[in-house]
Amino acid sequence: GTWIGSTIGMVAADALAIVVGAVLGRHLPEKVIRYVAAAAFAVFAVLLLGEGVRAV
């Protein structure tokens, strides 16, 4: 039951991400998407580095 439930949940989440990505891809220029993705990556990198420094 757990395996089936988690698999269905992941498939549903992936399907939602694909649909949202396709819709945004039609309405936003690729350059904007690239910059937003790069900024999000940088923010998460800084947060993870900060978390690592606090753990030491």
C-alpha positions as CSV (number, residue, x, y, z in Angstrom):
1,G,0.0,0.0,0.0
2,T,2.8,2.4,0.9
3,W,4.7,1.8,-2.3
4,I,1.6,2.2,-4.5
5,G,0.5,5.3,-2.7
6,S,3.9,6.9,-3.0
7,T,4.2,6.0,-6.6
8,I,0.8,7.4,-7.4
9,G,1.7,10.6,-5.5
10,M,5.0,11.0,-7.4
11,V,3.3,10.5,-10.8
12,A,0.6,13.0,-9.9
13,A,3.2,15.6,-8.7
14,D,5.3,15.0,-11.9
15,A,2.3,15.4,-14.1
16,L,1.3,18.6,-12.4
17,A,4.9,19.9,-12.9
18,I,4.9,19.0,-16.5
19,V,1.5,20.7,-17.2
20,V,2.6,23.9,-15.3
21,G,6.0,23.9,-17.1
22,A,4.3,23.5,-20.5
23,V,1.8,26.4,-19.8
24,L,4.6,28.7,-18.5
25,G,6.8,27.7,-21.4
26,R,4.1,29.0,-23.8
27,H,3.6,32.3,-22.0
28,L,7.1,33.2,-20.8
29,P,10.2,33.8,-22.9
30,E,12.9,31.2,-22.5
31,K,15.4,33.8,-21.2
32,V,13.1,34.7,-18.3
33,I,12.7,31.0,-17.3
34,R,16.5,30.5,-17.5
35,Y,17.2,33.5,-15.2
36,V,14.5,32.5,-12.7
37,A,15.8,29.0,-12.6
38,A,19.4,30.2,-12.1
39,A,18.3,32.6,-9.3
40,A,16.4,29.8,-7.6
41,F,19.4,27.5,-7.9
42,A,21.7,30.3,-6.4
43,V,19.3,30.9,-3.5
44,F,19.1,27.3,-2.6
45,A,22.9,26.9,-2.8
46,V,23.4,29.8,-0.4
47,L,20.8,28.4,2.0
48,L,22.4,25.0,1.9
49,L,25.9,26.5,2.5
50,G,24.5,28.5,5.4
51,E,22.9,25.4,6.9
52,G,26.2,23.5,6.5
53,V,28.2,26.3,8.2
54,R,25.8,26.4,11.1
55,A,26.0,22.7,11.6
56,V,29.8,22.8,12.2
